[in-house]
Structures are given as structure tokens and as C-alpha cells.
């Protein structure tokens, strides 16, 4: 079976997700954790990595690692919100849709999460997390 995917609908879906405001309660929740992380690290606007994680990332016959976007060195809560929405929308990237279809994983059965964590410079021992 050959899978093809029209790029225009994918771009529209991603744009809709990325241009929809984040719910205020969720903004407050994420913002509080970002502020706490910055305070604990003693760095205003601590740089973070914004990435996804899935329950099916490392199955015996499939690996979802790398299917969604990851963003590094994101600073400031507004940029964190922007990049979290980009991570959400990357669930609908052509490569991610194609891979799920090819592997027979229905969208409704997968569970995904997105997170931000302090960006760790390679080679440094310093660690700061909540």
C-alpha cells in the first residue's frame, strides 16, 4: 500500500493549532512551573527544551521517537507557549501521520504529552529541575 499525504490540509491543521490561544488556566499552570524552574535555577527566563513524549515511543515493532518536533534553547514563557503549540501541531506533521498510518496505530489509542525542561548544555554537570 502506498500512502500519500496532501500538504495543504496538514498545514491548515497545524496553523489552526498554532494560532489558537492557550486556555488561561493552562497558561497559569504552565507559567507557574516555568517561574518555579527559573527561580530554582537562579536564571530569569531559564532556557528550556520543549518536546513531546508518547506512551508508544519504544514498542518492540515501532518507535515514535523523533516523529514530533523538539525545540531547544527556548526562553521566556511566551516563547514556551508558542513552542508547546508547535509541538502539539507536530502531531499532525505529514511524517507523523504517515508513520502512524503505516504502523497501524489509530490516533485515538495513542497518548502523548508535551513537556519543557531546563536546557542542559552538553558536557556540563549542572542540573536543575523540578
JORA-V796613 format. One record per residue. N is the residue number from 0. RES is the residue in one letter. PHI is phi in whole degrees, -180 to 180 (999 if undefined). PSI is psi in radians with two decimals (999 if undefined). Layout:
n = (N	N)
res = (RES	RES)
phi = (PHI	PHI)
psi = (PSI	PSI)
//
This chain:
n = (0	1	2	3	4	5	6	7	8	9	10	11	12	13	14	15	16	17	18	19	20	21	22	23	24	25	26	27	28	29	30	31	32	33	34	35	36	37	38	39	40	41	42	43	44	45	46	47	48	49	50	51	52	53	54	55	56	57	58	59	60	61	62	63	64	65	66	67	68	69	70	71	72	73	74	75	76	77	78	79	80	81	82	83	84	85	86	87	88	89	90	91	92	93	94	95	96	97	98	99	100	101	102	103	104	105	106	107	108	109	110	111	112	113	114	115	116	117	118	119	120	121	122	123	124	125	126	127	128	129)
res = (X	X	X	X	X	X	X	X	X	X	X	X	X	X	X	X	X	X	X	X	X	X	X	X	X	X	X	X	X	X	X	X	X	X	X	X	X	X	X	X	X	X	X	X	X	X	X	X	X	X	X	X	X	X	X	X	X	X	X	X	X	X	X	X	X	X	X	X	X	X	X	X	X	X	X	X	X	X	X	X	X	X	X	X	X	X	X	X	X	X	X	X	X	X	X	X	X	X	X	X	X	X	X	X	X	X	X	X	X	X	X	X	X	X	X	X	X	X	X	X	X	X	X	X	X	X	X	X	X	X)
phi = (999	-105	-105	-127	-137	-70	-76	-60	-62	-62	-62	-66	-63	-63	-63	-60	-65	-70	-100	-90	-62	-75	-51	-59	-64	-69	-60	-61	-62	-67	-61	-64	-66	-65	-63	-64	-64	-60	-66	-63	-86	59	-135	-66	53	-56	-70	-130	-101	-112	-149	-108	-149	-131	-66	-105	-61	-127	-86	-55	-107	-154	-137	-91	-58	86	-77	-104	-74	-127	-125	-112	58	-96	-126	91	-64	-64	-70	-61	-59	-58	-79	-64	-65	-66	-64	-57	-69	-68	-61	-108	-66	-54	-64	-71	-63	-59	-63	-60	-65	-61	-88	74	-102	-67	-53	-67	-94	-92	-119	-123	-139	-125	-144	-128	-144	-54	-72	-102	-66	-57	89	-94	-86	-56	-137	-151	-147	-99)
psi = (2.34	2.28	2.31	2.65	2.16	2.29	-0.55	-0.85	-0.64	-0.80	-0.68	-0.76	-0.82	-0.73	-0.72	-0.80	-0.81	-0.42	0.07	2.26	2.54	2.38	2.40	-0.71	-0.70	-0.67	-0.80	-0.77	-0.89	-0.69	-0.69	-0.74	-0.66	-0.74	-0.73	-0.71	-0.80	-0.75	-0.79	-0.60	-0.10	0.66	1.99	2.40	0.97	2.35	2.36	2.83	2.34	2.12	2.96	2.87	2.53	2.64	-0.40	0.39	-0.67	1.09	2.75	-0.67	0.08	2.62	2.08	-0.02	2.30	-0.04	-0.54	2.80	2.63	2.44	2.32	2.68	0.91	2.24	2.40	2.44	-0.60	-0.72	-0.57	-0.83	-0.80	-0.78	-0.47	-0.73	-0.60	-0.66	-0.80	-0.80	-0.43	-0.24	-0.40	0.32	2.60	-0.75	-0.65	-0.75	-0.81	-0.83	-0.79	-0.77	-0.79	-0.69	-0.07	0.54	1.88	2.42	-0.69	-0.35	-0.18	2.55	2.27	2.70	2.75	2.54	2.82	2.47	2.73	2.32	2.15	2.06	2.32	2.38	-0.17	2.49	-0.33	2.39	2.45	1.92	2.91	999)
//
